[in-house]
């Protein structure tokens, strides 16, 4: 980046993409005026110095994530870009309502399919859609958890197309991750641009861990002001271990592994301590269903707690997210969420889905196979950007392989148009340049529903790339919800 040069926004070109900060060359969006004016006056040398200060703070604070490479666990510093992404409060209020609507319908769907299955009887969703899902748990049939909520924590990924319209790209209801990085991104940005937070109406995100604690407390089998809450982690080698320890510390909860817990003869869950066994009321579990209870799921699991499902079903412990909630994490079931909203809530979806082709449908499959070079193809239950085909960036060999996989197991694949994802100014080697991004807000549901003011903005740091996952070279930004009226 050239030194001692003020930023001229007239030279910044987002091309034909929707830019989150700049409406047109030299014209910032109203909600972004404060940050664009500030950066314009700061100069490139000072911006670069503040980026370096942020990167140093990340190392000092130990903000990291783990990637798996060639059989090794590699800790890397969290990739962070200091230029925030800005959304107006007026637009955000509509998004917030849409996210709350969506999670409410998803929880009603999960409860329905594990009980009466009315949505199948009324022929809104075919039974094979969930019966063939690898995350449908027969062990959860005939049960309703406290408050009727299965997915207490959801991270739905949002994207914006070139026309400015926001879509839900996918829902994450098993063990959604990333919220700690959203919180750390805010702290880093406050350190880098403290004066901007003094003079602008940027909605806070700091109350998330208090909201998380209150939500978890609401599903405790023993109503009290301070139930004992534990965060169940697979251990230090898990890619999200930083987040597990971060959230436990912020909530004042216990950070435990499976071996630290035991289910007693009374079906209550106890934590081993130096002073003996102490009862645990609620477990925020960060391990997949398969490993949760070796008596019910994988018998070879050493990560879970024998008898935990029995304790949960008998109402002796709260589990978030509930076992079986991941059935709605399936990308085939995602295609039916608008129908769920209409069926359960008698409302139109506030935030639309991305148009989706289901390869299990013969007509859809034929279209997908004929247009592999144009579409994004995703497996139903992968996460982290793995196992997918980005048609416009693929080779003929890759498309041939995906055609084979789709024909072999059509239920496992969906396809979507390749969206022209929105961009935002990002600090790159060549200066400020547009990079594609998405947004993962976090929604909590217990006695009430809470939506974070913004979320984790993930950025594809490589020019032209649409892959935002940190495990595959993506970065992140702070997300500002700005009240333009103040």
C-alpha positions, 0 to 999 in steps of 0.5 A: 500500500502506497504511503502518505496518500489520502484515500480517494473513494473516486478511485475505488471501484466495486465493479458491478457488485453491490458494495456494502460501503460505497453506493457509487464511485466516490459516494458512500452509503448514508450509514457508512459516511462516518467511516469513509470520511474518517478513512479518507482523512486518515491516509494510507500510511496510518491505516496500514499502521493500524492494521498492523496494530490489530494484527499484533493485538491478535497475537498478544490476545491469543485469538486463534483458530485451528485448521487440519492439514495433512494429519496435523493440527495447526493453530493460526492467528485469526485473520482480521481486516480493520475496515468494518462492514456497515448496515443501516439500522432500518435495514437491520430491523427487517433482517432481525425480524426475518431471522427470529421468524425463521428460527421459530419455524425451524424449531416448530418443524423439528418438534413436529417431525419428532412427534406428530409429523403433521407437516408430512401428513398435510403433504407440505414436506415429503417424509423422505426429506428428513427420514433419509437425513443422516442427522435425523435421530430416532432416539429423539422420537416422542420427546419435546424439550423444555419450551419446545425449543430444540435449536437454542443457538442458530447461525444462519448465513446471509448473503447479498446479491448484486441487486442488494437483496439479502438471502439466507444461504444456509442454516447452522443448527448443530454446533454453530461457531464463530460468535467469539470472533464476532465479539473479538472483532468488535474489541479489536475495532474499538482499539483501532478506531476508538474515536469512531465509537465515541461519535457514532451510533453503532449498536453494541454486541457486548451483551451476547454472553449475558443473553447466552447465559440467560437463555441457557438458564431458562432451560435449567431443570432447577429454576434458580438465578445462577444454575450451574452451566457447563460448556462441553468441549471435545478438547484443545485440539478442536478447531473451535476450542478458542471459542469454547474457552472464551464463552465459558470464561465470559459466562462464568461457566465450567469448561468440561470434557466428557471425562469430567462428567458422570450421570448418577443413578438418579439420572442427574449429571455431575461434574467431578471436582476436587471437592467431590461431585457437583450437579450440572443443570445445563450443558452447552454442548459443542460436540456432535450428536454422534459423540454425545452419549456412547450408550445411544450413539457411537459406542466408541466415543470417548468425547461424550458422557454415558447416560447423558441422553437418559438424563436429558429425556428424564428432564434432569439436565438441559442440553443446548442445542438439543440432540436431533436439532441438526436434522434442520441443518440439512441443506435439502431441508433448507429448501423447504424452510419457506414452506415451513414458515407458511405452514407453522406461522401462516406468514410469508418469509421475510428473508428469502432462500437462495433458489435451490435445485434438489438433485433428488428431484429428477427434473432438477437433477437434469438441469443441474447436470446440464449447468454444472459450469454455472451452479454451486453444488453442495453436499447436504451435510458438510460445513466449512465450505468443504465438498462443494463445487463452484461451477464457474471456477471449476475444471472439467475434471471436477465437474465430471466427478461431481456429475458422478457423485450426484448420480450415485447419491442424488439425495445428498446434493443440492445446487444453487445459482452462483450469486454475485456476492456483495463486496466491501473495501478490504485492505489488500497488498494493492490498497483498498480493494473490493472483496466478497463477503457474507454474514453470520448473525447469531440467534438465541431462542429460549423464553424469548428470542434474541438476535445479535446486532450484526454478526460475523462478517467473513471475507474472501481475501483472495481476489475473485474468490467466493470462499469466505471460510477461515479454514480456506483462506478467508478473513473477517471484519467487524459488523456495524449496525448504524442508527442513521437517525442519531 
